[in-house]
Amino acid sequence: MSIKSSQTLVEEAQKKIQTLKPNEVKSLLEKKEITLIDVRDIRELWKEGTIENAKHIPRGMLEFWLDPESSYYKANKIQDINKMVLFCALGWRSALATKSLVEMGFKNVAHVEGGFDALKNSGFKVVAKEKK
């Protein structure tokens, strides 16, 4: 049996989605044109922190929290958002997540090239995520 590799899936997704570099993200954030969405697992946020003012929507719940017909729908997660810019650790999960949202019909969605690591290395402020 031959399966598609995860890397192939990411490469295919990247052809269908908008990818932003950290400096583009910084500019859009300063203009308040985007909201960052951290799709990493909560344990990653507890361990490493997250970007200041980013919203957390775990990758495993993304489609459900943003689907008005889902019993898991969380309208408060995306109220007043012009454009969602997703990130994960390195940009792979966020590429797949962004592609999924595009397929759901979301228009104003992109992801960050290089993910959390790239944002952190570009001087974005990292804040601790407290366990509740």
C-alpha positions in Angstrom: 0.0 0.0 0.0 1.3 3.4 -0.9 0.2 6.5 1.0 0.9 10.1 0.5 3.5 11.4 2.9 2.7 14.2 5.4 5.3 16.3 3.6 3.5 15.9 0.3 0.2 16.9 1.9 1.9 20.1 3.3 3.5 20.9 -0.1 0.1 20.5 -1.8 -1.6 22.6 0.8 1.0 25.4 0.4 0.1 25.7 -3.3 -3.6 26.5 -2.4 -3.2 28.8 0.6 -1.7 32.2 1.4 1.6 32.0 3.3 3.0 35.1 5.1 6.5 35.7 6.2 7.0 37.0 9.8 7.8 40.5 8.7 4.5 40.6 6.7 2.7 39.4 9.8 4.4 42.1 12.0 3.2 44.8 9.6 -0.4 43.5 9.4 -0.5 43.1 13.2 0.6 46.7 13.7 -2.2 47.8 11.4 -4.6 45.6 13.4 -5.6 43.8 10.1 -5.1 40.2 11.4 -5.5 38.0 14.4 -2.9 35.3 15.1 -4.3 31.9 15.8 -2.0 29.4 17.6 -3.1 25.9 16.5 -0.4 24.0 18.6 -1.4 21.6 21.4 -2.0 23.2 24.7 1.0 21.3 26.2 3.2 23.1 23.7 1.9 26.5 24.8 2.4 25.6 28.5 6.0 24.6 27.7 7.1 27.3 25.3 4.5 30.1 25.6 2.7 31.7 22.7 2.8 35.0 20.8 1.3 37.9 22.7 -2.4 38.4 21.9 -2.7 35.2 19.8 -5.8 33.2 20.2 -5.5 29.5 20.9 -7.5 27.1 18.8 -6.0 23.6 19.0 -5.5 21.9 15.6 -7.8 19.0 16.5 -10.7 21.3 17.3 -10.3 24.0 14.6 -12.9 23.0 12.1 -15.4 22.1 14.9 -15.0 25.4 16.8 -15.4 27.5 13.7 -18.4 25.6 12.2 -21.7 27.2 13.1 -23.4 23.9 12.7 -21.1 22.0 15.0 -22.1 21.3 18.6 -18.6 22.5 19.5 -19.0 25.9 17.7 -17.4 28.8 19.6 -18.6 32.0 18.0 -16.5 34.1 20.5 -13.3 32.7 19.0 -13.7 34.5 15.7 -15.8 37.5 16.5 -14.4 40.8 15.1 -11.6 39.1 13.2 -10.7 40.6 9.8 -8.2 37.9 8.8 -7.0 34.8 10.7 -3.3 34.0 10.4 -2.6 30.5 11.7 0.7 29.2 13.1 2.0 26.0 14.7 5.6 25.1 15.7 7.2 25.1 12.2 4.4 25.8 9.7 3.3 22.3 8.7 0.2 21.8 10.8 -0.9 25.4 10.2 -0.6 24.8 6.4 -2.9 21.9 6.6 -5.2 23.7 8.9 -5.3 26.8 6.7 -6.1 24.6 3.7 -9.0 23.0 5.6 -10.4 26.4 6.5 -10.2 27.5 2.9 -12.0 24.3 1.9 -14.7 25.1 4.5 -15.2 28.5 2.7 -13.2 30.9 4.8 -11.7 33.6 2.6 -9.6 35.7 5.0 -7.1 33.0 6.2 -3.4 32.5 5.9 -0.6 30.9 7.8 2.9 31.8 8.9 6.0 30.5 7.1 8.2 28.8 9.7 5.6 29.0 12.5 6.1 29.9 16.1 9.9 29.4 15.8 10.1 32.0 12.9 7.9 34.5 14.8 9.9 34.1 18.0 13.2 34.5 16.1 11.7 37.6 14.4 11.3 39.4 17.7 7.6 38.8 18.4 6.8 38.9 22.1 6.3 35.5 23.7 4.1 35.3 26.7 3.5 32.4 29.1 0.4 30.3 28.9 -0.9 29.5 32.3 -2.5 26.2 33.2 -6.1 26.7 34.2 
